[in-house]
Structures are given as C-alpha cells and as structure tokens.
Amino acid sequence: INLPVNVTYRYWHSVSVWNVTPTTNWIIEFGGGTSYRDTAVIELRYTSDNDWSTSVIPLDQYQDQLRRRILSDWESLGTEKQLQIVQDHLQLQREIEFYEEQLQREIKEKEQIQQDREKEQQQLLQEKATLSQQLDDATTLLEQAENDKSTLELEYNEKLNAKVAEILEEKTQVEEKKQIITG
C-alpha cells in the first residue's frame, strides 16, 4: 500500500483504524517522535480493480468526507441492493415476529401445563386427606367395636359367673336337703 511520508515516518505514535463503509477504511494517527506531529487521517479505499487507493484527509474536512463516503458507498450499492437490504430486513422482522409468537404460545402452553399439574396436585392432596380421614374414622370405629366387644364379653362373663354361682348355690342347697332327707 502506498502510504504518505507523514504516516510512514512516525515513531511512538497512536493509531486507530475505522471502517467507514464496507469498501472504505480510515487510519487515524496522532502524536509520535517526528516532525510530523499533526494528526493524520488516511483513507484506504478498495477500488473496483481489486486494489487499494490511499489519500490524506485534512482534519477540517474529515466530517464532510465521512458523510460523502457513506452516501457514495450507499449510492454505489444501487437500488437493487438497497431493495434487497430492505427486503432482507423485512424478512428478518417477520421471522422475529414468528418466533416471538411461537415463544409466547409455548410459554402459555407451559403455564397451562403447570396450572394443570398444580390443580392435579391439589386434588391428590385433597383425596389423600379424605382417605386419611376415612382410615382414621375406620380405625376409631374398629377400636370402638373392640371396646364394645370387650365390654359385652365382660358383662356376659359376669352374668355367666353370677348364674354359675347361683346354680352352684342351688346345687349346694339341694345336696344339703338331700342329705337331710337321706340322712
């Protein structure tokens, strides 16, 4: 690349490179240990014959040059390219909208699934509580029946023992009478 002397004869300087357009780059140099202490803006432009052209842009003109280069490159893209860029942008917008809608549908579906799961979980907890209460009630009834059975058996045994004692008493009296009579 054919660079001017105020660029190549600088030492200990700062350099920045800026892409102005797809075919234009600017090299901005300032400072350095040389007599060229002014800031240099060098334009590197890719030409249609696959080569680079260089030019120095004075500092007081770089904003105008920047505006001109951007407009020039935009115009050189041509109407078809501009139209293609707009169409591509619109296509990307449609795709973004499509995927955003799809994402929203999936989010709603997942939220519905989560709500259904929570509802089922709540129903299962209620059924578990109902079954647990029914089991407790059945256990209480069984214990009550066993207690009632024990009470009835105890009362029956007491009556039976009383009856046996009464019969034994009568038997003893009969035997005593029999002994008196046979006696």
DANOR-V249408 format. One record per helix or strand of 3 or more residues. SS is the DSSP state (alpha for helix, beta for strand). FROM is the first residue (numbers start at 1). LEN is the number of residues. If there is no record, write none. Layout:
ss=(SS & SS)
from=(FROM & FROM)
len=(LEN & LEN)
This chain:
ss=(alpha & beta & beta & beta & beta & alpha)
from=(5 & 14 & 24 & 40 & 52 & 59)
len=(4 & 8 & 7 & 7 & 6 & 124)
